[in-house]
Amino acid sequence: MKPLLVPDPFAGGRDVLRTLESRASVRHFADVSLSEAQLHRLVEAARRAPTSSNLQAYSLIRVTDPQTRRRLAELAGEQRHVAEAPVLFVLCADLARLDRAADMTGVRRGSDTLEALLVATIDASLVGMSLSLAAESLGWGSCMIGGLRKHTEAVAQLLGLPPRVFAVFGLCIGQIARRPPQKPRLPQSVVVHSEKYDEAGQEAGIRHFDRVLAEHYRAQGRSSPDDAWSRHGATLMSQRPLAGLRGALQRLGFRLGDAGASAPERDPSAHG
């Protein structure tokens, strides 16, 4: 008797290069649910992302409650897709688990450092990017929501985060209702350096990209002086309302010091 062949919902996935080359942040999702089996496999794949010294200093929170999602959408700057996307994950930097492991084993806690926070933030980011890429490889869309950091403490309270855990960004996933055009990226001549950082040609490359991006926006029916990447970037960084982030992180239990545990130095390039 031949075994029953069940269609694989993951069959036909695109290769990594084509997925990355075609990706764009999606903000309009179809009202179609994704199965628990699909989401479980996506998360399992994403959890194979590199993690510094196998610390796995991150947590994912899947948010399904409509009221919570509406509030998160408000906190992120009125981003409707946070509430409307079929799936919302919040990627968190998590040092609380390592503190618990230290207490369980009697080892002195050593995570009160800026390096530890960077490790946890990078771990969360790598898993988030891997989860996004896994979803997009199936033809789904995704959008990362850095706006959650505008109100770090309010997000932490809403999600019940313990001390020394904070939301790095959100991630919307779902089937695409409207595929956006890809935004141009800075040329490689501006962002890729050989052997040493080279500032020669930076301004010329930026001016060229200003024209390319302005033309992209004109094609979308939008045109203003602020469409230039240089003006947009400089203005955004001067006005971005995250000046209180350091204080918020400290109130959430992150001490951000330089003194670490007395354990032997490890190779910072080691990843699991």
URFEN-V544962 format. One record per helix or strand. SS is the DSSP state (~ for helix, > for strand). FROM is the first residue (numbers start at 0). TO is the last residue. If there is no record, write none. Layout:
((SS;FROM;TO) (SS;FROM;TO))
//
This chain:
((~;15;21) (>;28;28) (~;35;45) (>;51;51) (>;57;61) (~;65;74) (~;79;83) (>;86;93) (~;95;104) (>;112;112) (~;113;136) (>;140;144) (~;145;158) (>;164;173) (>;175;175) (~;187;190) (~;201;218) (~;224;226) (~;228;238) (~;244;250) (>;256;256) (>;270;270))
//
